[in-house]
């Protein structure tokens, strides 16, 4: 039986779809192919708008889900011929538009049924809902995969995902794997760069690196109760968004100083979570788009010393492909009837097989 799975991820950065074709038959995943399909500006704007209440939401979300499915199918096709004939299933995270586990729901759109029709492949989707139904946060789900891909019997490690939001996974040599969202990673920096630079992000953190941190603003940002809340916890644009940031600005701030402060917020919230929950780690394996932000990586290296901070590419998976590979792995778990969540991470009542399967 084939051990080839495809994984799809379109995260809170809203830059597009990452797809991988992975051989999951060995002890560590092996990436055979990958692709990226960018979102067109109108779809990106609609996905961002759907994170907040608005008119005609049900139809708009359904139509955006259809558009996402077509983008996902393009990404699968770009992986090449093996994706048609040998893949057992596609693991599709979908696009999160609401995440409110405290109210008992989380919503990812993407029309997995349409994706199955377009690709002729089985699709596993809606991974988070079962964990939420079992009393969990439904997130983060990557820690179980981080343990499979990056844990070592020789040293305590942390996997650090720097997507729109940051999450850490504590990977001890022995003992319980823990993980949670620390707060914003790129989401607020990208928002501010779009507003003041007209770009999707601050390339390599260069704009932030040339600014000075506004200490008073940083203090106000770090007063957010989420940062001190104990895990299990998860967050998203429902909390950390433009309204949240604007409520903490006093007006007249230098835009570049704000960007520098937002980078420092990301680094400090991560380092404080690290100190409370993963202080023994000797290696931090970073992934996600933020791993390409040189200024952020340098600041994290300074704050997390003596732990070595390095990209996940040193461990066999490029930083931008880790989450897509995680959902390929979760699809395999689902088809094999194995748990995909870690109750110590999400707070669920127990292990659960995650995902809804749409046969080919």
Beta strands, then each sheet from edge to edge (+ up, - down):
strand 1: 4-9
strand 2: 16-23
strand 3: 30-38
strand 4: 89-92
strand 5: 95-100
strand 6: 105-109
strand 7: 123-125
strand 8: 157-162
strand 9: 165-171
strand 10: 178-184
strand 11: 283-287
strand 12: 308-311
strand 13: 356-358
sheet 1: 3+ 2- 1+ 4+ 7+ 13-
sheet 2: 5+ 6-
sheet 3: 10+ 9- 8+ 11+ 12+
end
